[in-house]
Amino acid sequence: MNLATRMRTHGPLLLLQVVAAAGLAYDAKIHFHLAPAYDQIKSSTVSQGDLFRIEAWLAIAAALLVLVVRTPIAAFLAASVAGGGLVPLLVYRYYDFGSLGPLPAMYEPAWYPDKTHTAIAQAIAAVAAAVLLLALVLRSRRNTTTSPIPRDGGSEALS
């Protein structure tokens, strides 16, 4: 397989991997940056700063995984981490649940640049990882389906 063919078949997947990883890396950077400011918001077991650090480490792990391993499970994990960070960000922006179990009250009804940028990065990473997941699943199904026509062109020797 020459380089042009390889880029045509693997290029879009590589692009999706890089976009998902970049979004997750930016997400991690912002969460590490903001974590100390949120250490004072805490329940009896965990602070919001601790949750930010957990999100950041998960984002780093998912970014590395999706870059290194091109499998549906890696894409699923990347989409889950990105979406799993975006959903609470949006929910706690618009709804005040107070403390939920061991989680501190995290209602924050404001948008500011770091919050907006990380929401955008998480959304882009989630979409890129979800599209990558879909492409990998469809590719594996296409490669494993049985065809009534033999792959060797149907030229079987008659004896």
GROMACS elastic network, one bead per residue, 0.5 to 0.9 nm:
[ bonds ]
;  ai    aj funct       b0    kb
    1     4     6  0.82719   500
    1     5     6  0.62436   500
    1     6     6  0.64302   500
    2     5     6  0.54899   500
    2     6     6  0.62174   500
    2     7     6  0.87282   500
    3     7     6  0.60461   500
    3     8     6  0.85004   500
    4     7     6  0.51917   500
    4     8     6  0.61388   500
    4     9     6  0.86926   500
    5     8     6  0.50543   500
    5     9     6  0.62072   500
    5    10     6  0.83901   500
    6     9     6  0.52761   500
    6    10     6  0.57049   500
    6    11     6  0.73328   500
    7    10     6  0.52016   500
    7    12     6  0.79641   500
    7    14     6  0.89946   500
    8    11     6  0.56074   500
    8    12     6  0.74170   500
    9    12     6  0.71596   500
    9    13     6  0.79626   500
   10    13     6  0.53683   500
   10    14     6  0.61395   500
   10    15     6  0.86708   500
   11    14     6  0.50590   500
   11    15     6  0.61038   500
   11    16     6  0.86672   500
   12    15     6  0.50161   500
   12    16     6  0.62614   500
   12    17     6  0.86381   500
   12   132     6  0.88827   500
   13    16     6  0.51237   500
   13    17     6  0.62009   500
   13    18     6  0.86873   500
   13    70     6  0.83653   500
   13   132     6  0.64297   500
   13   135     6  0.78049   500
   13   136     6  0.83290   500
   14    18     6  0.61806   500
   14    19     6  0.85919   500
   14    67     6  0.81896   500
   14    70     6  0.86412   500
   15    18     6  0.51572   500
   15    19     6  0.61162   500
   15    20     6  0.85593   500
   15   128     6  0.88650   500
   16    19     6  0.51318   500
   16    20     6  0.60562   500
   16    21     6  0.84518   500
   16   125     6  0.87666   500
   16   128     6  0.53643   500
   16   129     6  0.67608   500
   16   131     6  0.75873   500
   16   132     6  0.59926   500
   17    20     6  0.52859   500
   17    21     6  0.60860   500
   17    22     6  0.85307   500
   17    63     6  0.84971   500
   17    66     6  0.59509   500
   17    67     6  0.56451   500
   17    68     6  0.88948   500
   17    70     6  0.79432   500
   17    75     6  0.80965   500
   17   128     6  0.73835   500
   17   129     6  0.70551   500
   17   132     6  0.71676   500
   18    21     6  0.50896   500
   18    22     6  0.59553   500
   18    23     6  0.85531   500
   18    63     6  0.85797   500
   18    66     6  0.81911   500
   18    67     6  0.65496   500
   18   128     6  0.88963   500
   19    22     6  0.51112   500
   19    23     6  0.61882   500
   19    24     6  0.85993   500
   19   124     6  0.75788   500
   19   125     6  0.63968   500
   19   128     6  0.64012   500
   19   129     6  0.82652   500
   20    23     6  0.52690   500
   20    24     6  0.62306   500
   20    25     6  0.86036   500
   20    63     6  0.69865   500
   20    66     6  0.75517   500
   20    67     6  0.84811   500
   20    75     6  0.86447   500
   20    78     6  0.72217   500
   20    79     6  0.81082   500
   20    82     6  0.85796   500
   20   121     6  0.87910   500
   20   122     6  0.86393   500
   20   124     6  0.70110   500
   20   126     6  0.68844   500
   20   127     6  0.79075   500
   20   128     6  0.53063   500
   20   129     6  0.55328   500
   20   132     6  0.88417   500
   21    24     6  0.50866   500
   21    25     6  0.60093   500
   21    26     6  0.85955   500
   21    59     6  0.84679   500
   21    60     6  0.82748   500
   21    62     6  0.74582   500
   21    64     6  0.69495   500
   21    65     6  0.85556   500
   21    66     6  0.65599   500
   21    67     6  0.64595   500
   21    78     6  0.79583   500
   21   125     6  0.69342   500
   21   129     6  0.86277   500
   22    25     6  0.50065   500
   22    26     6  0.61683   500
   22    27     6  0.84929   500
   22    63     6  0.72653   500
   22   121     6  0.80847   500
   22   125     6  0.73923   500
   23    26     6  0.52164   500
   23    27     6  0.61410   500
   23    28     6  0.86982   500
   23    59     6  0.89028   500
   23    63     6  0.82413   500
   23    82     6  0.81176   500
   23   118     6  0.82593   500
   23   120     6  0.83242   500
   23   122     6  0.59077   500
   23   123     6  0.81074   500
   23   124     6  0.63558   500
   23   126     6  0.83021   500
   24    28     6  0.62096   500
   24    29     6  0.86837   500
   24    56     6  0.84069   500
   24    58     6  0.89131   500
   24    59     6  0.51277   500
   24    60     6  0.66556   500
   24    62     6  0.73374   500
   24    63     6  0.56656   500
   24    78     6  0.78523   500
   24    81     6  0.81681   500
   24    82     6  0.65405   500
   24   121     6  0.69930   500
   24   122     6  0.65272   500
   24   124     6  0.89975   500
   24   125     6  0.61298   500
   24   126     6  0.86928   500
   25    28     6  0.50723   500
   25    29     6  0.62526   500
   25    30     6  0.87857   500
   25    56     6  0.82305   500
   25    59     6  0.64784   500
   25    60     6  0.59731   500
   25    63     6  0.64155   500
   25    64     6  0.89618   500
   25   121     6  0.87866   500
   26    29     6  0.50213   500
   26    30     6  0.62899   500
   26    31     6  0.85949   500
   26    59     6  0.88074   500
   26   117     6  0.86693   500
   26   118     6  0.69932   500
   26   121     6  0.65950   500
   26   122     6  0.84086   500
   27    30     6  0.53979   500
   27    31     6  0.62044   500
   27    32     6  0.86655   500
   27    55     6  0.83687   500
   27    56     6  0.67705   500
   27    59     6  0.68557   500
   27    60     6  0.86935   500
   27    82     6  0.81591   500
   27    85     6  0.86526   500
   27   117     6  0.84320   500
   27   118     6  0.53077   500
   27   119     6  0.81014   500
   27   121     6  0.62789   500
   27   122     6  0.64023   500
   28    31     6  0.51545   500
   28    32     6  0.60741   500
   28    33     6  0.84563   500
   28    52     6  0.85373   500
   28    53     6  0.80996   500
   28    55     6  0.69992   500
   28    57     6  0.68184   500
   28    58     6  0.81071   500
   28    59     6  0.56367   500
   28    60     6  0.63052   500
   28   118     6  0.87461   500
   29    32     6  0.53243   500
   29    33     6  0.61363   500
   29    34     6  0.87109   500
   29    56     6  0.70690   500
   30    34     6  0.60913   500
   30    35     6  0.84617   500
   30    56     6  0.80689   500
   30   114     6  0.66782   500
   30   115     6  0.82669   500
   30   117     6  0.85262   500
   30   118     6  0.66454   500
   31    34     6  0.51570   500
   31    35     6  0.58293   500
   31    49     6  0.84163   500
   31    52     6  0.52147   500
   31    53     6  0.63902   500
   31    54     6  0.88846   500
   31    55     6  0.71035   500
   31    56     6  0.55872   500
   31   118     6  0.82527   500
   32    35     6  0.53185   500
   32    36     6  0.78819   500
   32    49     6  0.85796   500
   32    52     6  0.67542   500
   32    53     6  0.58461   500
   32    55     6  0.87972   500
   32    56     6  0.61802   500
   32    57     6  0.87876   500
   33    36     6  0.72534   500
   33    37     6  0.84232   500
   34    37     6  0.56078   500
   34    38     6  0.67601   500
   34    49     6  0.74789   500
   34    52     6  0.75474   500
   34    53     6  0.89966   500
   34   114     6  0.83868   500
   35    38     6  0.52792   500
   35    39     6  0.64226   500
   35    48     6  0.73945   500
   35    50     6  0.69241   500
   35    51     6  0.80762   500
   35    52     6  0.54728   500
   35    53     6  0.63079   500
   36    39     6  0.52971   500
   36    40     6  0.82418   500
   36    49     6  0.58950   500
   36    50     6  0.87201   500
   37    40     6  0.72011   500
   37    41     6  0.87468   500
   37    49     6  0.70739   500
   38    41     6  0.55605   500
   38    42     6  0.82695   500
   38    47     6  0.72351   500
   38    48     6  0.54530   500
   38    50     6  0.82470   500
   38    52     6  0.82109   500
   39    42     6  0.68253   500
   39    46     6  0.89479   500
   39    47     6  0.54634   500
   39    48     6  0.59195   500
   39    50     6  0.69189   500
   40    47     6  0.68298   500
   40    48     6  0.76884   500
   40    49     6  0.76948   500
   41    46     6  0.87671   500
   41    47     6  0.55673   500
   41    48     6  0.56001   500
   41    49     6  0.74642   500
   41   104     6  0.65863   500
   41   105     6  0.74592   500
   41   106     6  0.76151   500
   42    45     6  0.74176   500
   42    46     6  0.56594   500
   42    48     6  0.59158   500
   42    49     6  0.81866   500
   42    50     6  0.88965   500
   42   103     6  0.75869   500
   42   105     6  0.75777   500
   42   106     6  0.88892   500
   43    46     6  0.55596   500
   43    47     6  0.61625   500
   43    48     6  0.85113   500
   43    99     6  0.74462   500
   43   101     6  0.87940   500
   43   102     6  0.63062   500
   43   103     6  0.61537   500
   43   105     6  0.77180   500
   44    47     6  0.82966   500
   44   102     6  0.70298   500
   44   103     6  0.86481   500
   44   104     6  0.81987   500
   45   102     6  0.59751   500
   45   103     6  0.77867   500
   45   104     6  0.86271   500
   46    49     6  0.82628   500
   46    50     6  0.63464   500
   46    51     6  0.73927   500
   46   102     6  0.67880   500
   46   103     6  0.66356   500
   46   104     6  0.71488   500
   47    50     6  0.51173   500
   47    51     6  0.65262   500
   47    52     6  0.87338   500
   47   103     6  0.76634   500
   47   104     6  0.65533   500
   48    52     6  0.62017   500
   48    53     6  0.86904   500
   48   103     6  0.78317   500
   48   104     6  0.66073   500
   48   105     6  0.85139   500
   48   106     6  0.72281   500
   49    53     6  0.62958   500
   49    54     6  0.86803   500
   50    53     6  0.50793   500
   50    54     6  0.62336   500
   50    55     6  0.86213   500
   51    54     6  0.50075   500
   51    55     6  0.61356   500
   51    56     6  0.85401   500
   51   103     6  0.88170   500
   52    55     6  0.50526   500
   52    56     6  0.61268   500
   52    57     6  0.87363   500
   53    57     6  0.62209   500
   53    58     6  0.85481   500
   54    57     6  0.52463   500
   54    58     6  0.61353   500
   54    59     6  0.85008   500
   55    58     6  0.51508   500
   55    59     6  0.60404   500
   55    60     6  0.86590   500
   55    81     6  0.77945   500
   55    84     6  0.87887   500
   55    85     6  0.69278   500
   56    59     6  0.50514   500
   56    60     6  0.62667   500
   56    61     6  0.87091   500
   57    60     6  0.50876   500
   57    61     6  0.62029   500
   57    62     6  0.85728   500
   58    61     6  0.51009   500
   58    62     6  0.60559   500
   58    63     6  0.84556   500
   58    81     6  0.67492   500
   59    62     6  0.51073   500
   59    63     6  0.59562   500
   59    64     6  0.85626   500
   59    78     6  0.76481   500
   59    81     6  0.62518   500
   59    82     6  0.71856   500
   59    85     6  0.89474   500
   60    63     6  0.50812   500
   60    64     6  0.61975   500
   60    65     6  0.85073   500
   61    64     6  0.52931   500
   61    65     6  0.60828   500
   61    66     6  0.86385   500
   61    78     6  0.87348   500
   62    66     6  0.60134   500
   62    67     6  0.84647   500
   62    74     6  0.73612   500
   62    75     6  0.84714   500
   62    77     6  0.63516   500
   62    79     6  0.86359   500
   62    81     6  0.70072   500
   62    82     6  0.87361   500
   63    66     6  0.53564   500
   63    67     6  0.62146   500
   63    68     6  0.86671   500
   63    78     6  0.67034   500
   64    67     6  0.51796   500
   64    68     6  0.60928   500
   64    69     6  0.83340   500
   65    68     6  0.52508   500
   65    69     6  0.56385   500
   65    70     6  0.83273   500
   65    74     6  0.59959   500
   65    75     6  0.83924   500
   65    77     6  0.85119   500
   65    78     6  0.78905   500
   66    69     6  0.54931   500
   66    70     6  0.63706   500
   66    71     6  0.79645   500
   66    73     6  0.89613   500
   66    74     6  0.52057   500
   66    75     6  0.58978   500
   66    77     6  0.81492   500
   66    78     6  0.64889   500
   66   129     6  0.82343   500
   67    70     6  0.71871   500
   67    74     6  0.87294   500
   68    74     6  0.89430   500
   69    74     6  0.64336   500
   69    75     6  0.87038   500
   70    73     6  0.85102   500
   70    74     6  0.66725   500
   70    75     6  0.74450   500
   70   132     6  0.89115   500
   70   136     6  0.80700   500
   71    74     6  0.53494   500
   71    75     6  0.64600   500
   71    76     6  0.86517   500
   71   133     6  0.78077   500
   71   136     6  0.67981   500
   71   137     6  0.86460   500
   72    75     6  0.51033   500
   72    76     6  0.59889   500
   72    77     6  0.85882   500
   72   132     6  0.77742   500
   72   133     6  0.51338   500
   72   134     6  0.79664   500
   72   135     6  0.86966   500
   72   136     6  0.58026   500
   72   137     6  0.63627   500
   73    77     6  0.61047   500
   73    78     6  0.85646   500
   73   133     6  0.78391   500
   74    77     6  0.51637   500
   74    78     6  0.62150   500
   74    79     6  0.86355   500
   74   129     6  0.87166   500
   74   133     6  0.82323   500
   75    78     6  0.50869   500
   75    79     6  0.61318   500
   75    80     6  0.84819   500
   75   128     6  0.88082   500
   75   129     6  0.51595   500
   75   130     6  0.67915   500
   75   131     6  0.86448   500
   75   132     6  0.62257   500
   75   133     6  0.50958   500
   75   134     6  0.88854   500
   75   136     6  0.85407   500
   76    79     6  0.51367   500
   76    80     6  0.60174   500
   76    81     6  0.86289   500
   76   129     6  0.68949   500
   76   130     6  0.69200   500
   76   132     6  0.86764   500
   76   133     6  0.61509   500
   77    81     6  0.61164   500
   77    82     6  0.85416   500
   77   129     6  0.84512   500
   78    81     6  0.52692   500
   78    82     6  0.61542   500
   78    83     6  0.83978   500
   78   125     6  0.76407   500
   78   126     6  0.70681   500
   78   129     6  0.59529   500
   78   130     6  0.83131   500
   79    82     6  0.52145   500
   79    83     6  0.58077   500
   79    84     6  0.80099   500
   79   122     6  0.89574   500
   79   125     6  0.68982   500
   79   127     6  0.72319   500
   79   128     6  0.78394   500
   79   130     6  0.57139   500
   79   133     6  0.83863   500
   80    83     6  0.51369   500
   80    84     6  0.54646   500
   80    85     6  0.83180   500
   80   126     6  0.73191   500
   80   129     6  0.87038   500
   80   130     6  0.88876   500
   81    85     6  0.61583   500
   81    86     6  0.86020   500
   81   122     6  0.85907   500
   81   126     6  0.79137   500
   82    85     6  0.53353   500
   82    86     6  0.62667   500
   82    87     6  0.87910   500
   82   121     6  0.83835   500
   82   123     6  0.69612   500
   82   124     6  0.85262   500
   82   125     6  0.60228   500
   82   126     6  0.50400   500
   82   127     6  0.88321   500
   82   129     6  0.85628   500
   83    87     6  0.59720   500
   83    88     6  0.87770   500
   83   122     6  0.66352   500
   83   123     6  0.69930   500
   83   125     6  0.82285   500
   83   126     6  0.55234   500
   83   127     6  0.87052   500
   84    87     6  0.56879   500
   84    88     6  0.69584   500
   84    89     6  0.89341   500
   84   122     6  0.89012   500
   85    88     6  0.59641   500
   85    89     6  0.64297   500
   85    90     6  0.89915   500
   85   119     6  0.83366   500
   85   122     6  0.69878   500
   86    89     6  0.51042   500
   86    90     6  0.62638   500
   86    91     6  0.85734   500
   86   118     6  0.83224   500
   86   119     6  0.59684   500
   86   120     6  0.87206   500
   86   122     6  0.58490   500
   86   123     6  0.67611   500
   86   126     6  0.86402   500
   87    90     6  0.53000   500
   87    91     6  0.60115   500
   87    92     6  0.84991   500
   88    92     6  0.57628   500
   88    93     6  0.81363   500
   89    92     6  0.55134   500
   89    93     6  0.61304   500
   89   108     6  0.88941   500
   89   115     6  0.82647   500
   89   119     6  0.73608   500
   90    93     6  0.50320   500
   90    94     6  0.65873   500
   90    95     6  0.86177   500
   90   119     6  0.81549   500
   91    94     6  0.55327   500
   91    95     6  0.58199   500
   91    96     6  0.84326   500
   91   107     6  0.84291   500
   92    95     6  0.52464   500
   92    96     6  0.63268   500
   92    97     6  0.76768   500
   92   105     6  0.88744   500
   92   106     6  0.61882   500
   92   108     6  0.61857   500
   92   109     6  0.74842   500
   93    96     6  0.79689   500
   93   106     6  0.85801   500
   93   107     6  0.60555   500
   93   108     6  0.51903   500
   93   110     6  0.67314   500
   93   111     6  0.80282   500
   94   107     6  0.76296   500
   94   108     6  0.77974   500
   94   109     6  0.61016   500
   94   110     6  0.89075   500
   95   107     6  0.66244   500
   95   108     6  0.85738   500
   95   109     6  0.80649   500
   96    99     6  0.89663   500
   96   105     6  0.77051   500
   96   106     6  0.76229   500
   96   107     6  0.50160   500
   96   108     6  0.80518   500
   96   109     6  0.86283   500
   97   100     6  0.69739   500
   97   105     6  0.69138   500
   97   106     6  0.79984   500
   97   107     6  0.71376   500
   98   103     6  0.88544   500
   98   104     6  0.72372   500
   98   106     6  0.70499   500
   98   107     6  0.71407   500
   99   102     6  0.73158   500
   99   103     6  0.56734   500
   99   106     6  0.75682   500
  100   103     6  0.51833   500
  100   104     6  0.67658   500
  100   105     6  0.72173   500
  101   104     6  0.80336   500
  103   106     6  0.80743   500
  108   111     6  0.83249   500
  110   115     6  0.88161   500
  111   114     6  0.83958   500
  111   115     6  0.61642   500
  111   116     6  0.62508   500
  112   115     6  0.54351   500
  112   116     6  0.60450   500
  112   117     6  0.85727   500
  113   116     6  0.50727   500
  113   117     6  0.59505   500
  113   118     6  0.84826   500
  114   117     6  0.51514   500
  114   118     6  0.60666   500
  114   119     6  0.84730   500
  115   118     6  0.53093   500
  115   119     6  0.61211   500
  115   120     6  0.86625   500
  116   119     6  0.51474   500
  116   120     6  0.62663   500
  116   121     6  0.86621   500
  117   120     6  0.51211   500
  117   121     6  0.61199   500
  117   122     6  0.85453   500
  118   122     6  0.59355   500
  118   123     6  0.84006   500
  119   122     6  0.51353   500
  119   123     6  0.60808   500
  119   124     6  0.85985   500
  120   123     6  0.50995   500
  120   124     6  0.61359   500
  120   125     6  0.85029   500
  121   124     6  0.51939   500
  121   125     6  0.60266   500
  121   126     6  0.84553   500
  122   125     6  0.50664   500
  122   126     6  0.59300   500
  122   127     6  0.85310   500
  123   126     6  0.50943   500
  123   127     6  0.61524   500
  123   128     6  0.85266   500
  124   127     6  0.52437   500
  124   128     6  0.60340   500
  124   129     6  0.84614   500
  125   128     6  0.51438   500
  125   129     6  0.59605   500
  125   130     6  0.83916   500
  126   129     6  0.52105   500
  126   130     6  0.59866   500
  126   131     6  0.85659   500
  127   130     6  0.50329   500
  127   131     6  0.60826   500
  127   132     6  0.84354   500
  128   131     6  0.52110   500
  128   132     6  0.60649   500
  128   133     6  0.85380   500
  129   133     6  0.60103   500
  129   134     6  0.85782   500
  130   134     6  0.62076   500
  130   135     6  0.85977   500
  131   134     6  0.50429   500
  131   135     6  0.60914   500
  131   136     6  0.85481   500
  132   135     6  0.50621   500
  132   136     6  0.60638   500
  132   137     6  0.85174   500
  133   136     6  0.52006   500
  133   137     6  0.61158   500
  133   138     6  0.85389   500
  134   137     6  0.51972   500
  134   138     6  0.60599   500
  134   139     6  0.84415   500
  135   138     6  0.51805   500
  135   139     6  0.59775   500
  135   140     6  0.85735   500
  136   139     6  0.50365   500
  136   140     6  0.61217   500
  136   141     6  0.85618   500
  137   140     6  0.51933   500
  137   141     6  0.61618   500
  137   142     6  0.85529   500
  138   141     6  0.50975   500
  138   142     6  0.60557   500
  138   143     6  0.85848   500
  139   142     6  0.50814   500
  139   143     6  0.61934   500
  139   144     6  0.87050   500
  140   143     6  0.50824   500
  140   144     6  0.61920   500
  140   145     6  0.86551   500
  141   144     6  0.51902   500
  141   145     6  0.60297   500
  142   145     6  0.55771   500
  142   146     6  0.88666   500
  143   146     6  0.85066   500
  146   149     6  0.85837   500
  146   150     6  0.89390   500
  147   150     6  0.67570   500
  147   151     6  0.80380   500
  149   152     6  0.85368   500
  149   153     6  0.72659   500
  149   154     6  0.64950   500
  150   153     6  0.58358   500
  150   154     6  0.51822   500
  150   155     6  0.85138   500
  151   154     6  0.70353   500
  152   155     6  0.68896   500
  152   156     6  0.86272   500
  153   156     6  0.86001   500
